[in-house]
Every structure is written in structure tokens, then in C-alpha cells.
Amino acid sequence: MPKDPVRAHVIGMGEVGRRLAEALERAGVDVVPVTRHDGWDGARTDPSSIRILCMREQDLPAALEMLDGVPPQRVVAVQNGWIRPLLESWPGCGRGLIWFMSKGGFFNELRPSIVTGPSGAWLAGALTRGGLHVTFAEDPAQFAKLEADKMGFNCVVGLPLAIHGLTLGRYLDERPDEARAVFTEAIEICSRALGVDPEPDAWTRFVRTIEPIRWVATSKAKALDYRNGAVVRLARSLGLAAPANESLLIAAGWSGRS
Ligand SMILES: NC(=O)c1ccc[n+]([C@@H]2O[C@H](COP(=O)([O-])OP(=O)(O)OC[C@H]3O[C@@H](n4cnc5c(N)ncnc54)[C@H](OP(=O)(O)O)[C@@H]3O)[C@@H](O)[C@H]2O)c1
């Protein structure tokens, strides 16, 4: 167990990074913002710091490369999607599942966010003192269950909205069977890959959770390799099928890299 950090390098000062940095500052933590061009010297060398990686999934490999040599226990990755393959050479790296939605002036905590890893208890405590709802998942199996659950969210709140040109609320109203199939398939396959049982009431909780963000829409689905695409790949590796996610990917012309 590493000593509690005395400083946080928040790397990637976009929507998530700025919200986490603000909360940590409110909690009295010494925060160093790291952008593509500033702050990297300390992020690479500071022995007393925790690095919170807040860039999008596709930018994570380059950031990890920049941190080569930093103990994994001093790193926390909070991306939304299936990033386990990217973290294979970072054993003991902390993770976060962010359950707030931040977009410009809009901010809503849909559920408590979750952190895990060697500094997870410290991080959850600091973010909570800073005004966010954050819990610490000590047990890796508990975190895995929650991660699979979040993959259901990731697969619905993105690609299907872009394909059908609908807001999230209208998508659930007009295509409830498809939405539920995409969601359930994602959770079941990710749970199987992680060796955990899916949450039995996940769909009902999801529908309740997204109530404040029914307005969300997207014209272009992002990070498909880490969301619906990851589900299809995982399914294949398990000898299973993921037809609901796969047909949306085909409609999007997904070639396996986006
Ligand atoms: N926004 C939300 O409400 C929300 C909620 C839950 C989870 N998430 C997840 O959190 C992750 C980040 O999302 P976001 O919405 O915060 O994205 P974002 O607003 O695009 O912010 C990402 C930031 O990371 C920066 N960045 C990229 N590579 C970097 C590098 N090598 N060094 C330093 N900075 C770098 C980007 O800089 P440039 O602008 O120069 O590219 C950008 O400022 C995604 O996985 C997302 O799915 C987001």
C-alpha cells in the first residue's frame, strides 16, 4: 500500500479532468493540471503524487507511454470504456468509473462515481470532501461488476443515438427492445469476460439513472473500439455472439478502428 499522495497531477483537463481537479482543490489537495504541453515533468517524476488520467480512451496509450517508469500504484485511469487491454502492463493501476455527466455548463451526478486501487480510499475521501459523490470499491470483483454495468451505459449512450438520430429519451421510448438488447448484451458479455454475475436489476436502474440526461444526442459515435466494438470482440473471444451491438456497428460502417 503506497503512502497517501500529497499531490494530484490531473492529466487531461477536459470535462472530467476539470471537475475532478476542482473537487480535489476544494478538498485542499495540491493539484497540478497537466495538459498536452504543460505539467509533464512533475507528472513523470514526483514521488509523492497520484496521476489521474482523464483523457479519452484513444489518447490513453500515448499518456501511459509518457508515464513509463511511474509505479502503477500511483496512477488512476478514469476512462469510460473497455480499457483493460491498455492497462495490461500496468498491474495495480487504479481505476475510476465516472458517473457524473459534464458538458459545458451542464453537470449532473447520475450515481456515485466509483474508484478502486491502492490509493482508491484516499481518492474517494478527497473527492467526497470536495463535494462529489464517490465510493471506494475495495474488492476487485465488486469493481468488475460495476464496470460491466457501466459498459451497458456506454453501449447505449452513444452509437445507437448516432445511428437513429434520436435523443436518448426518444431512443428508449421508440426503440425500447433494441435499447434493452444492446444494454443487456453488453453487460452479459463483459460480466462473462470478467467472471462476475451481471446485476439482476441493471436495466431498471439504468432507465431511472438516465432520466436527467434524456436530452443527450450525438451525431457521431466515438470510441467504438472501447465500447460496442469491444463488446463484439469480447463476445467472439468467448465463442459468443453480440448481434444487437454488431448490427449497429455494421450500420455505422465500423471497420474495427474508431
Ligand atoms: N464528459 C463526461 O461527462 C464524462 C462522464 C463520464 C466519463 N467520461 C469519460 O472520461 C474520459 C474523458 O472524457 P472528457 O469528456 O473529459 O473528454 P474531453 O473533454 O475531450 O477531455 C479530454 C482532455 O484530455 C486532453 N488530453 C488528451 N491527451 C492528452 C495528453 N496526452 N496529455 C494531456 N492531456 C491530454 C484533451 O486535450 P485536447 O483538447 O488537446 O485533445 C482534453 O483536454 C472519456 O473516456 C469519457 O468517456 C466523460
The ligand as a Gaussian input file, in Angstrom:
#p B3LYP/6-31G(d) Opt

LIG

0 1
 N      -17.717000      14.243000     -20.002000
 C      -18.375000      13.440000     -19.192000
 O      -19.420000      13.793000     -18.650000
 C      -17.854000      12.060000     -18.887000
 C      -18.520000      11.312000     -17.925000
 C      -18.063000      10.038000     -17.596000
 C      -16.940000       9.543000     -18.232000
 N      -16.314000      10.292000     -19.191000
 C      -15.136000       9.688000     -19.817000
 O      -13.961000      10.372000     -19.380000
 C      -12.986000      10.401000     -20.429000
 C      -12.653000      11.856000     -20.740000
 O      -13.828000      12.475000     -21.217000
 P      -13.995000      14.058000     -21.287000
 O      -15.428000      14.295000     -21.592000
 O      -13.384000      14.705000     -20.107000
 O      -13.127000      14.365000     -22.600000
 P      -12.587000      15.798000     -23.072000
 O      -13.490000      16.862000     -22.579000
 O      -12.311000      15.675000     -24.527000
 O      -11.221000      15.953000     -22.293000
 C      -10.093000      15.184000     -22.557000
 C       -8.898000      16.097000     -22.339000
 O       -7.705000      15.310000     -22.351000
 C       -6.738000      16.048000     -23.052000
 N       -5.648000      15.164000     -23.467000
 C       -5.660000      14.203000     -24.418000
 N       -4.451000      13.603000     -24.485000
 C       -3.680000      14.215000     -23.574000
 C       -2.332000      14.043000     -23.180000
 N       -1.538000      13.118000     -23.738000
 N       -1.843000      14.835000     -22.210000
 C       -2.619000      15.758000     -21.610000
 N       -3.905000      15.981000     -21.948000
 C       -4.427000      15.210000     -22.923000
 C       -7.509000      16.677000     -24.179000
 O       -6.758000      17.678000     -24.778000
 P       -7.090000      18.146000     -26.300000
 O       -8.295000      19.014000     -26.173000
 O       -5.861000      18.845000     -26.702000
 O       -7.387000      16.911000     -27.091000
 C       -8.733000      17.165000     -23.432000
 O       -8.500000      18.403000     -22.808000
 C      -13.632000       9.642000     -21.598000
 O      -13.281000       8.296000     -21.501000
 C      -15.119000       9.801000     -21.324000
 O      -15.866000       8.788000     -21.923000
 C      -16.745000      11.530000     -19.526000

